[in-house]
Amino acid sequence: MITPDAQNAAQAWFASLSDPTAFQSWMQPPQLDSLLKSAMPGQQPVSFDPLLITGLQKEYMESLTALWQNLALGRVPAVEDKRFAGPAWQGNPLAAFHAAVYLLNAHTLDKMVDAVKVTPKGRQKIRFAIQQTVDALSPANFLVTNPEAQKKIIETRGESLKRGIEHMLEDMRKGRISQTDEQAFEVGRNVATTEGAVVFENELFQLIQYKPQTRTVYERPLLIVPPCINKFYIMDLQPANSLVRYAALQGHTVFLVSWCNAQPAQAHLGWDDYIEQGAMQALRVAQEISGQKQINALGFCVGGTILATALAVLAARGENPVASLTLLTALLDFSDTGVLDVYIDEAQVARREHEIGRGGLMPGRDFAAAFSSLRPNDLVWNYVESNYLKGEEPAPFDLLYWNADSTNLPGPMFCWYLRRLYLEDSLKVPGKLKVCGEAVDLGAISAPTLVYASREDHIVPWTSAYASTRLINRRKPANMRFLLGASGHIAGVINPPEKKKRSYWTNARLPADAQEWLQGATEHPGSWWPEWAAFMARHAGAETAAPRRYGNARYKPIEPAPGRYVKVKA
């Protein structure tokens, strides 16, 4: 997280950079040491590569001098950044100068981080903290330095400023920045609309069974375990981009876990509860309703981690309940957790354990803030500029509506997950963890498995997802498949074939090195969903008449989909 000291130091840095003489003092190691230590509290005294610093001083002064000279001559500097691409920036020499100096300062500060002699993880933390402040201090984020916002005030005779203030006050009341028109959507009305019924519930989840979309269905149903840190309807946004509906149209009877939005009554629950009362219970109910000894199962993100852990526990008990397993952008090997690693260290985990490790809630708003910080220009400052400075109404967008619909987690569960998996990376080590009383060995999972990753995923790096191919099915490596899709964590997964967007890569070989896999892979245009559908069809069993009713004699319908749990707000 960014400390007040870090922000104050960086603000002083940026303020000084319009004055070349003040800049000279900031480029000295003692000042740099102060700035970087404030960015990363607890860091030992840092040292710098003097040659890099000297070269950086020279480069900066030459660039800044050239900008001043061009300003004096009335020349508009070239500014290659989408934040400053509009005519109001490009047609105003002073505004373009401010933008160019800002970008030069940002570039210089980024290069300074390279000059710090520190561990790679330490450098990543410093760079992340500095970048947060750099992004926050963009001239596009302030009315006094944003010519587009100023122009709009004049054109609207102050109406845009009035609307912007109203938007800001409303967001202050909500405690978050609005990214979309939230009045345009309602769960069960125009998102999460695939027809179905809740056929089981406990304090952790509701199990939804969806109505068949075909006259005949495969005898083995599909159970989907979505992440518990988000609402399930990312899998069922609208009919055109619903993975749930697509699976039903392929002839599968689909069951889906709708996790609870944890409230004080669930504040004591731990990881074992999510395995035993969550994933394992959902597997059992789907087996009983379908009458099948084995079913197909899919886990997305944290849902994949939970599902794989549950299957390893069941394997230790001599049970093999799935005919196939699909993991979508899921981590089992946590040795490289990408940019999220900046939030995971002993001090931060210990703080969470002290606060909520023995009971309490991890607030959904904290998750939302953390994920937004990974792409602040797109998910924070873009909306500060448009909503507040320009008074624009955010456009309706189902994905961003879902993104703002936060979910709480029980503190003990979250802290166990942070320490045992993210911090200690114990899940991949056979027998190191005990879950539900059993030693966990992912290699004991023997079901044919398809692992999917997204190439531009900043939450689950694709190379880390690829590492799962070395952990599951160690006795039957031929049972493993890996698919790589284009785009990121969500857009790469939710990519229906009808859109004919993006692409994906396949390679039958699974070498130990992920980059070697990619070098030998073949790129295919469009969605990876049909490839997954073919994999599923091979393991779904014979076709039979579609069931006419939900549940069975023991598990009767409780309420229509999407159920009550998904409508609970954080």
Steps between C-alpha positions, in 0.01 A plus 500: 500500500611862450587671827435872563876551523544344157236723346639814662852417386390429145290817488802701607702323231255589226459856619875548495551369150368812331803674651830361365698629797267329749523184294877483559451448873242227445739301284748456786503157672391626848184653352435194286551278803238702691251476214544126445491411871174690535363304205591169661499524883737261674748493213861495615720797395525484125792567270504612139707429194689831467557459127128458437418803716757717319371393161143560611585853620654585165214349299238677706658843482543474124136399452363764737710774342370404156141521628558848644658617176209368293252670733682830458477462123129412515553145379263229619695200632414152375301321771434133431256400771128439455421711809630807314402416142201736467508830307477702821835357608671489162381846394614677817880541532487556877271200566713281275811625682352403839413154362847457349675601824276262693589211269869588522479504879320167502759346266784635715353367821448159342863495388608599850346182633729306265796669666407373846704206623228280646350153457266446202201480734609818675535678166154383397350641820681831463401532134136421579478753785668773296283426196183536707598855590625579149162398358313697767691819420425509128397851388191337346375428855478866610263769381765772506724307255240322284412715197226260383312532828547879498365519145197296595418730792495796261295315238239383752498828694607323817252212472778241461665621821168482685438145377857400585461618858171310527667183371787540745266548798297195397813289471619623839170375641552160333865484600628424150539647153215419259630328187165439334134597517403265781130581464506333157546150644331274750601146591230264376345760267766564234811332643509144639185415307551140383199302619554262789426428865686479831494133604722513811630755747705521816666796671781506241329464165191436295515239225319603180382244245434654158223405261616281208521680166487181291261202473773258598788558740820321585452267796786656697418857610740793527568667836643853484687639804553876448726718714368586845655849492253604227136431418440192284321684220822580318422155358146610407504871423259514206382233254753600233801462730386239751729200544220333698256530210763393248570182698127425522466549125773240450276247676631516857291510814668788682531541876665811644618608844373841613719589798363696792602864542647445847328681786583498875333159535767351269794696645644189673519274194834372372652345188396150609137615509520624141640163397274266700176698525559674168658321204473145635136547599419642156665199335296261713167671429566513123589129508183411690265705284649370176535142626856494367802367685718747311424849369698769315630796698630847414672749732567864415776701673480443879215260428753287312735503798215396731377230260847349448560496876166327556578235238840437661332452839249259347782312325668455838172342618492265203233692306517611136178694433587674171532365148674819386636818656526846344702776666459855370769758595558322831811491718630178653867600483538838673871554439419785259180688579570794272427853609283382792826404668539864608221442753640175638782503753543392861413841643177539303384144558578527873297821516198331343538204735506733799191685380276219372691171521296370796170642389376790294446590139729591214295782345412475134585867452863420589511241222350749257753768597792259469398375155431854378849602613647248256367712209436841658493706182229277351301423815544812717636818342315458173175526696623783721560702184180408316256485795626784720703741285282474190168412666434214259264214578674161510379272222313176580736201485404161648860396574571815702168463683613152605844635590345745746278235665747412775513189719623463859700198618532349849824621658634159612448353151664797329800510733562124461487544125742792508759334722490136395460557127616849397773552757628145561400343164420172677222360284735370231712300747354148547399440859608839634145621566226329697150595397190343657735261681664370183845554356457683169669360189381655175677224311239254629237667280478267202211641296569625146571871547489808280685806634419836343697824544476851353816641346462858634367395841648727772331310786596143406808512273454246225834338574384438857177343377709285265689369803179316600569254217797369702301462823181313402500157336864433573432128448309561172656802325318407178177604676610866504414773247591867502331785313623858488257777409561861406411797723471512879360331807133562419480602133711200399266257678169660405549487124195344328551355150232716340710812556785354291748697709854437617683170457646208692800267482529120519792260524461127572846490656544615861869575555611610845564856381193712420682715245611188316135394486406835348778486241359172371134602526258569214282811509131468408262791434194547716379353828647204688150395614439248216834335581387464861157374388667220302706406805187493715304288252766227517446461873129568543369149434204389292206718406171462681166679518527841662359508856155654522534636852765642729660301780358169621294362784762603755611828347192696404502845338533775759463811285562608139847585379704708565396456863526723807869467582626679190280801577657566842716813489838535670 
